[in-house]
Amino acid sequence: MTTLRLRRPDDWHLHLRDGAMLAAVVGSSARQFGRALIMPNLVPPVVTGADAEAYRARILAALATGDGTRGGGADGAGREGARRDVTAFTPLMTLYLTETTDPADVVAAAAAGTVLAVKLYPAGATTNSASGVTDIARVMPVLEGMAEHGVPLCVHGEVTDPDVDIFDREARFLERVLEPLRRRLPELRVTLEHVTTADGVAAIRESDANLAGSITPHHLMINRNHLLVGGVRPHYYCLPIVKRERHRVALVEAATSGDARFFLGTDSAPHPRGAKESDCGCAGVFNAGNALACLAEVFEEAGALARLEAFASLNGPAWYGLAPNADSVTLERGDQPVPPDPSVTVGDDTVVPFDPGRPLHWRVRETVRDRA
C-alpha cells in the first residue's frame, strides 16, 4: 500500500445545482474538498449579491441537515464520518455576468466577501447559459469596475458562432474575445476555466500576468475517441467538448508541470441519467466523487506525484488570494482496482459518476488531520 498526504484540496469550478440535486450531490464534493468555487448558472441565474447570499445559505442548509452527505464516492466513509467532514466545506460564490449586471452591485458583493469572482458565459455556450453575454462590449463597464477593484473574472472560453466548428470554439474564443479583452484591460485577473486545448495552455504560458487556467480530471483522462468511437457515450459529453489526443497530452503536461498558473477545477456537473441519455442529451460530467483518485492516477502515470499537491491544493488558493487549507487528506494506492463509484439517487432517477474507462487504484482515505 502506498499513501500520499496532501493539504486538503479545493475545487475551483463546481456545479451543485439546486433543490433535490443539490442535496444529493454536495456531499460528494464536501467530503474531499475544503472549498469550492460554485458556478452560478441556475434557473434563474445567480446575478446579484443577494442571490449569491441566498444560494450559499441553501448549500449550507443541505450540509447542516445531513442531506448533503448522501452523495456518491467509493471512499468507505460512514455517514457519521461524512457528516463531520462535510461541515468543514466552504462554498465560495460567484455571480453570473449578464448584459444588465449592475457594476456597483458586483463591486459591493466582492468587497463584502459575498462573492469571490464573476462568471462570463457566452450566451448559448453551455448548460443554462441563455442569459449570458452576446457582445463583450455590453459588459465592459462591469469588467472595468472589476479590474479597478481586483475582482477576478472566470470565463467559459468558447465562441458560439454557428459557423465555428464545436472543436474549434475555444481556440476562436482566445483570438476573438480573450486577447482583445486582455489588451484593453491588462489589469483584469482572468481564469480561463476548464482549459481543453493546447491553444489554451499556450495562451496561459505566454501571458505576462493576470491569466491562469483550471483543468478538469476528465479532460486529463479522455479524448474525443472515448466519446465517439464504437458508439456515442453520453456520460462523456461535456462542454467544452473533449478534444483530440494531442490536446489531452498538452493538458497533462500543463497540470503536472508545477506551473502555478494551472490548478484543479473539476467542472463536476450532474444531470439525471434520463436527461443525459435522451434524444438531446445534457452536457456535463459528474466527477466529484472520484476526482482526486483520477488525478492521482494521471500524476502517477506522468511520474509527477510530488507535484499533485501544488495542482490540487496550493496553486488555486494562491491565484485567488487565499491561504491553503490547514487540514489534510490522505490518498492510498492498492494493487487491486478500486470499485467504481455508485450512482447517486435523485428522486426517481440517478446521476451516473464519471467512469475514466480504465482502472483506478487510488482512493481517498477519509481521515482529515490538522497539519499544524
C-alpha positions as CSV (number, residue, x, y, z in Angstrom):
1,M,0.0,0.0,0.0
2,T,1.3,3.5,-1.0
3,T,0.0,6.6,0.8
4,L,0.1,10.2,-0.2
5,R,-0.8,13.0,2.1
6,L,-1.8,16.4,0.7
7,R,-3.1,19.6,2.1
8,R,-6.9,19.4,1.6
9,P,-7.6,20.3,-2.0
10,D,-10.0,22.8,-3.3
11,D,-12.3,22.7,-6.4
12,W,-12.2,25.9,-8.4
13,H,-15.1,25.1,-10.7
14,L,-18.1,23.2,-9.3
15,H,-21.8,22.9,-10.3
16,L,-24.0,21.9,-7.4
17,R,-27.4,22.8,-9.0
18,D,-30.3,23.3,-6.5
19,G,-33.1,21.6,-4.7
20,A,-33.1,17.8,-4.7
21,M,-30.0,17.6,-6.9
22,L,-28.0,19.9,-4.6
23,A,-29.0,17.8,-1.6
24,A,-27.9,14.6,-3.4
25,V,-24.5,15.6,-4.8
26,V,-23.0,18.2,-2.4
27,G,-21.6,15.6,-0.1
28,S,-19.5,14.1,-2.9
29,S,-17.5,17.3,-3.0
30,A,-17.6,18.2,0.6
31,R,-16.0,15.0,1.9
32,Q,-12.9,15.6,-0.2
33,F,-12.5,19.3,-0.8
34,G,-12.1,22.1,1.7
35,R,-13.6,24.8,-0.6
36,A,-15.2,25.0,-4.0
37,L,-16.0,27.9,-6.3
38,I,-19.7,27.4,-7.0
39,M,-21.0,28.1,-10.5
40,P,-24.0,30.5,-10.8
41,N,-25.8,29.1,-13.8
42,L,-29.1,28.2,-12.0
43,V,-32.5,28.9,-13.4
44,P,-32.9,31.8,-12.7
45,P,-29.2,32.6,-12.5
46,V,-27.3,34.0,-9.6
47,V,-26.9,37.6,-10.8
48,T,-26.8,39.8,-7.7
49,G,-25.1,39.7,-4.3
50,A,-28.5,39.0,-2.7
51,D,-28.9,36.0,-5.0
52,A,-25.5,34.7,-4.0
53,E,-26.2,35.0,-0.3
54,A,-29.4,33.1,-0.7
55,Y,-27.8,30.3,-2.8
56,R,-24.9,30.0,-0.3
57,A,-27.5,29.6,2.5
58,R,-29.2,26.8,0.7
59,I,-25.9,25.0,0.2
60,L,-25.0,25.3,3.9
61,A,-28.5,24.2,4.9
62,A,-28.1,21.0,2.9
63,L,-24.8,20.3,4.7
64,A,-26.1,21.2,8.1
65,T,-29.1,18.9,7.9
66,G,-27.0,16.0,6.7
67,D,-28.9,15.8,3.4
68,G,-25.6,16.6,1.6
69,T,-23.9,13.5,2.9
70,R,-25.8,11.2,0.6
71,G,-23.5,11.9,-2.4
72,G,-21.6,9.0,-4.0
73,G,-18.0,8.2,-3.7
74,A,-16.5,4.8,-3.0
75,D,-14.4,6.0,-0.1
76,G,-15.6,3.8,2.7
77,A,-16.6,6.7,4.9
78,G,-19.5,6.1,7.2
79,R,-22.4,8.6,7.5
80,E,-21.2,9.9,10.8
81,G,-17.6,10.5,9.4
82,A,-19.0,12.0,6.3
83,R,-21.1,14.5,8.3
84,R,-18.0,15.5,10.2
85,D,-16.0,16.1,7.1
86,V,-18.7,18.0,5.1
87,T,-19.2,20.6,7.8
88,A,-15.7,21.9,7.1
89,F,-16.7,22.6,3.4
90,T,-16.8,26.2,2.4
91,P,-18.7,27.3,-0.7
92,L,-17.2,30.3,-2.5
93,M,-19.8,32.1,-4.5
94,T,-19.8,33.7,-8.0
95,L,-22.1,36.0,-9.9
96,Y,-23.4,35.3,-13.4
97,L,-22.5,38.2,-15.7
98,T,-25.3,39.5,-17.8
99,E,-25.7,42.5,-20.0
100,T,-27.8,44.1,-17.3
101,T,-25.5,43.4,-14.4
102,D,-25.0,46.4,-12.1
103,P,-21.3,47.2,-11.7
104,A,-21.8,48.7,-8.3
105,D,-23.5,45.5,-7.0
106,V,-20.6,43.4,-8.2
107,V,-18.0,45.6,-6.5
108,A,-20.1,45.7,-3.3
109,A,-20.6,42.0,-3.2
110,A,-16.9,41.3,-3.7
111,A,-15.9,43.9,-1.1
112,A,-18.3,42.3,1.4
113,G,-16.9,38.9,0.8
114,T,-20.2,37.6,-0.5
115,V,-18.6,36.6,-3.8
116,L,-15.1,35.7,-4.9
117,A,-15.5,36.1,-8.7
118,V,-17.8,36.8,-11.6
119,K,-18.5,34.2,-14.3
120,L,-18.7,35.1,-18.0
121,Y,-20.8,32.7,-20.1
122,P,-21.1,33.4,-23.8
123,A,-24.9,33.2,-24.5
124,G,-25.8,29.6,-25.5
125,A,-22.3,28.1,-24.8
126,T,-23.4,25.5,-22.3
127,T,-26.0,24.5,-19.7
128,N,-28.3,27.3,-18.6
129,S,-26.3,30.0,-20.4
130,A,-29.2,31.6,-22.2
131,S,-28.8,34.7,-20.0
132,G,-25.2,35.0,-20.9
133,V,-23.3,37.7,-22.9
134,T,-23.9,38.2,-26.6
135,D,-21.4,41.1,-27.0
136,I,-18.5,41.7,-24.7
137,A,-18.7,45.4,-25.3
138,R,-22.1,45.5,-23.5
139,V,-20.5,44.3,-20.2
140,M,-17.4,46.5,-20.4
141,P,-18.5,48.8,-17.6
142,V,-18.7,45.8,-15.3
143,L,-15.4,44.5,-16.4
144,E,-13.7,47.9,-15.9
145,G,-15.1,48.1,-12.4
146,M,-13.8,44.6,-11.7
147,A,-10.4,45.4,-13.0
148,E,-10.2,48.5,-10.8
149,H,-11.3,46.7,-7.6
150,G,-9.4,43.4,-8.2
151,V,-12.4,41.2,-8.8
152,P,-11.5,38.1,-10.8
153,L,-13.3,37.1,-14.0
154,C,-13.9,33.4,-14.7
155,V,-14.7,32.7,-18.3
156,H,-16.3,29.8,-20.2
157,G,-13.9,30.2,-23.1
158,E,-15.9,29.3,-26.2
159,V,-17.5,31.3,-29.0
160,T,-20.9,30.3,-30.1
161,D,-21.0,31.4,-33.7
162,P,-22.8,28.8,-35.8
163,D,-20.1,28.9,-38.4
164,V,-17.4,27.8,-36.0
165,D,-16.8,24.0,-35.5
166,I,-17.5,22.9,-32.0
167,F,-14.0,21.5,-31.7
168,D,-12.6,24.9,-32.6
169,R,-14.7,27.1,-30.3
170,E,-12.0,27.5,-27.6
171,A,-9.3,28.5,-30.0
172,R,-11.5,31.1,-31.7
173,F,-12.5,32.5,-28.3
174,L,-8.9,33.1,-27.5
175,E,-8.4,35.1,-30.7
176,R,-11.7,36.9,-30.9
177,V,-12.6,37.6,-27.3
178,L,-9.8,36.9,-24.7
179,E,-6.9,38.6,-26.5
180,P,-8.7,41.8,-27.3
181,L,-10.1,41.9,-23.7
182,R,-6.7,41.5,-22.2
183,R,-5.2,44.2,-24.4
184,R,-7.9,46.6,-23.3
185,L,-7.9,45.6,-19.6
186,P,-4.5,44.1,-18.8
187,E,-5.0,44.5,-15.1
188,L,-8.2,42.3,-15.1
189,R,-7.4,38.9,-13.5
190,V,-8.9,36.2,-15.8
191,T,-9.3,32.5,-15.1
192,L,-9.7,30.5,-18.4
193,E,-11.9,27.8,-16.9
194,H,-11.8,24.1,-17.9
195,V,-9.0,24.6,-20.5
196,T,-9.3,21.9,-23.2
197,T,-6.8,22.7,-25.9
198,A,-3.1,23.1,-26.4
199,D,-4.0,26.6,-27.6
200,G,-5.4,27.5,-24.2
201,V,-2.3,26.1,-22.5
202,A,-0.1,28.2,-24.7
203,A,-2.1,31.3,-24.1
204,I,-1.6,31.0,-20.4
205,R,2.1,30.1,-20.6
206,E,2.8,33.0,-22.9
207,S,1.0,35.6,-20.8
208,D,2.9,38.1,-18.8
209,A,0.4,38.3,-15.9
210,N,-3.2,38.0,-14.8
211,L,-4.1,34.9,-16.7
212,A,-4.5,31.4,-15.2
213,G,-6.4,28.3,-16.1
214,S,-8.3,25.5,-14.4
215,I,-8.2,21.9,-15.7
216,T,-10.7,19.1,-15.2
217,P,-9.9,15.5,-14.3
218,H,-12.0,14.2,-17.3
219,H,-10.2,16.3,-19.8
220,L,-6.9,14.9,-18.4
221,M,-8.2,11.3,-19.0
222,I,-10.3,11.1,-22.1
223,N,-10.3,12.4,-25.7
224,R,-12.9,12.6,-28.3
225,N,-12.3,9.0,-29.3
226,H,-13.7,7.9,-25.9
227,L,-16.8,9.9,-26.6
228,L,-17.5,8.8,-30.2
229,V,-15.6,5.6,-31.2
230,G,-17.7,2.5,-31.1
231,G,-20.9,4.4,-30.2
232,V,-21.8,7.7,-28.6
233,R,-21.2,7.7,-24.9
234,P,-23.4,10.4,-23.4
235,H,-21.8,10.4,-20.0
236,Y,-18.6,11.6,-21.6
237,Y,-20.4,14.5,-23.3
238,C,-19.5,17.8,-21.8
239,L,-18.9,21.4,-22.8
240,P,-16.3,22.4,-23.7
241,I,-16.3,19.1,-25.6
242,V,-13.3,16.7,-25.2
243,K,-10.7,17.2,-28.0
244,R,-8.0,15.3,-29.9
245,E,-5.4,13.3,-28.1
246,R,-2.7,15.9,-28.7
247,H,-4.8,18.4,-26.6
248,R,-5.2,15.9,-23.8
249,V,-1.4,15.4,-23.7
250,A,-0.9,19.2,-23.6
251,L,-3.3,19.4,-20.6
252,V,-1.5,16.6,-18.8
253,E,1.9,18.3,-19.4
254,A,0.5,21.6,-18.0
255,A,-1.2,20.1,-15.0
256,T,1.9,18.1,-14.0
257,S,4.4,20.7,-14.8
258,G,4.4,22.6,-11.5
259,D,3.4,25.8,-13.2
260,A,1.4,27.8,-10.6
261,R,-0.9,29.2,-13.2
262,F,-2.7,25.8,-13.6
263,F,-4.9,24.3,-10.9
264,L,-7.8,22.0,-10.4
265,G,-11.4,22.8,-11.3
266,T,-13.4,19.6,-11.6
267,D,-16.4,21.2,-13.6
268,S,-18.4,18.4,-12.0
269,A,-21.8,19.0,-13.5
270,P,-24.5,16.5,-12.5
271,H,-27.6,15.7,-14.6
272,P,-30.2,12.9,-14.1
273,R,-29.4,9.8,-16.2
274,G,-32.6,10.3,-18.1
275,A,-31.5,13.7,-19.2
276,K,-28.1,12.6,-20.2
277,E,-29.4,9.6,-22.2
278,S,-32.2,11.5,-24.0
279,D,-32.6,12.4,-27.7
280,C,-30.9,15.7,-26.9
281,G,-28.6,14.8,-24.0
282,C,-27.3,17.3,-21.5
283,A,-23.7,18.3,-21.3
284,G,-21.8,17.6,-18.1
285,V,-19.6,15.0,-16.4
286,F,-20.3,14.2,-12.7
287,N,-16.8,13.5,-11.3
288,A,-16.9,14.9,-7.8
289,G,-16.7,11.5,-6.1
290,N,-13.5,10.2,-7.8
291,A,-11.8,13.4,-8.9
292,L,-8.8,13.0,-6.6
293,A,-8.4,9.3,-7.5
294,C,-8.4,10.2,-11.2
295,L,-5.8,12.9,-10.6
296,A,-3.5,10.6,-8.6
297,E,-3.7,8.1,-11.5
298,V,-2.8,10.8,-14.0
299,F,0.0,12.3,-12.0
300,E,1.4,8.8,-11.1
301,E,1.5,7.9,-14.8
302,A,3.3,11.1,-15.6
303,G,5.9,10.5,-12.8
304,A,4.7,13.6,-11.1
305,L,3.0,12.6,-7.9
306,A,5.2,15.1,-6.0
307,R,3.5,17.9,-7.9
308,L,-0.1,16.8,-7.2
309,E,-0.4,18.9,-4.1
310,A,0.6,22.1,-5.9
311,F,-2.0,21.5,-8.6
312,A,-4.8,20.3,-6.3
313,S,-4.2,22.3,-3.1
314,L,-1.8,25.2,-3.5
315,N,-2.0,26.9,-6.9
316,G,-5.7,27.7,-6.8
317,P,-5.7,29.4,-3.4
318,A,-2.6,31.4,-4.4
319,W,-4.3,32.6,-7.6
320,Y,-7.5,33.7,-5.7
321,G,-5.5,35.3,-2.8
322,L,-6.4,32.8,-0.1
323,A,-4.3,30.7,2.2
324,P,-4.1,26.9,1.6
325,N,-6.3,24.7,3.8
326,A,-4.8,23.9,7.1
327,D,-6.1,20.3,7.2
328,S,-5.1,17.4,5.0
329,V,-6.4,14.4,3.1
330,T,-4.6,11.1,2.6
331,L,-4.8,9.1,-0.6
332,E,-3.8,5.5,-0.7
333,R,-3.0,3.2,-3.6
334,G,-3.6,-0.5,-3.6
335,D,-2.7,-3.2,-6.1
336,Q,-6.3,-4.0,-6.9
337,P,-8.6,-1.5,-8.7
338,V,-11.0,0.4,-6.6
339,P,-14.7,-0.4,-7.3
340,P,-16.5,2.2,-9.4
341,D,-18.4,4.9,-7.6
342,P,-22.1,4.0,-7.2
343,S,-24.8,6.1,-8.9
344,V,-26.4,8.8,-6.8
345,T,-30.2,8.7,-6.4
346,V,-32.1,11.9,-7.2
347,G,-35.9,11.5,-6.9
348,D,-36.9,8.7,-9.3
349,D,-33.7,9.0,-11.3
350,T,-29.9,8.7,-10.8
351,V,-26.7,10.6,-11.6
352,V,-24.0,8.4,-13.1
353,P,-20.5,9.1,-11.9
354,F,-17.6,9.6,-14.3
355,D,-16.0,6.4,-15.5
356,P,-12.5,7.1,-16.8
357,G,-12.6,3.9,-18.8
358,R,-9.6,2.4,-17.1
359,P,-8.9,1.0,-13.6
360,L,-8.3,3.4,-10.7
361,H,-6.0,2.2,-8.0
362,W,-6.2,5.3,-5.7
363,R,-8.8,6.2,-3.2
364,V,-9.3,8.9,-0.6
365,R,-8.9,7.7,2.9
366,E,-11.4,9.8,4.9
367,T,-9.1,10.8,7.8
368,V,-8.6,14.5,7.9
369,R,-6.0,15.8,10.4
370,D,-4.8,19.2,11.3
371,R,-1.3,19.8,9.8
372,A,-0.4,22.4,12.5
